[in-house]
Amino acid sequence: MAGAKKGYLDQGFGQIINLILAIIPFTSWILGGLTRIMRGHLIAGILQLIPPITIVFWILDIISIAQHEDLTFYA
């Protein structure tokens, strides 16, 4: 899909900005949850906001942003 926006909140931020947002835990948890909800994955978005589970999503988000420049795990 040409011109598709990627990353947090589908805003098309560059890879460096998305990676910085992914590394900071609080922004990654909130923006990751909102992005998943916006993309139609309501359950994954809610799970993202539950403290023990959010650590798993945080690590997966850092890896997916670094490799694919986008959230790819349930997003």
C-alpha positions in Angstrom: 0.0 0.0 0.0 1.9 3.0 -1.3 1.9 6.0 1.1 0.6 4.1 4.0 1.3 5.8 7.3 3.2 3.7 9.8 4.2 3.7 13.4 2.5 5.0 16.5 -1.0 6.5 15.9 -0.5 6.0 12.1 1.1 9.4 11.9 4.0 8.5 9.6 6.7 9.5 12.0 10.2 8.6 10.9 11.9 5.4 12.2 14.1 7.3 14.6 11.1 9.1 16.2 9.2 5.8 16.5 12.2 4.1 18.0 12.6 6.8 20.6 8.9 6.6 21.4 9.2 2.8 21.7 12.2 2.9 24.0 10.5 5.2 26.5 8.2 2.8 28.5 5.3 5.2 29.3 4.9 6.5 25.7 5.2 3.0 24.3 2.5 1.7 26.5 0.0 4.5 25.9 0.7 5.0 22.2 0.9 1.3 21.5 -2.5 0.7 23.2 -4.1 3.6 21.3 -2.6 2.5 18.0 -3.9 -1.1 18.4 -7.3 0.2 19.3 -7.4 2.5 16.3 -6.4 -0.3 14.0 -9.3 -2.4 15.3 -7.5 -4.7 17.7 -9.5 -3.8 20.8 -8.5 -6.7 23.0 -4.8 -6.3 22.2 -5.1 -2.5 22.9 -6.7 -3.1 26.3 -4.1 -5.8 27.1 -1.4 -3.3 26.2 -2.6 -1.1 29.1 -2.5 -3.9 31.8 0.7 -3.5 33.8 2.2 -7.1 33.9 1.3 -7.8 30.2 2.5 -4.4 28.9 6.1 -5.4 29.4 5.7 -8.1 26.8 4.2 -5.7 24.3 6.9 -3.1 25.1 9.7 -5.5 24.1 7.8 -6.7 21.0 7.1 -3.1 20.0 10.8 -2.2 20.2 11.8 -5.1 18.1 9.1 -4.5 15.5 9.8 -0.8 15.2 13.5 -1.5 14.8 13.0 -4.2 12.1 9.8 -3.1 10.2 9.4 0.6 11.1 5.8 -0.3 12.2 3.9 -2.1 15.0 3.4 -5.6 13.6 2.4 -7.6 16.6 -1.4 -7.4 16.9 -1.6 -4.0 15.4 
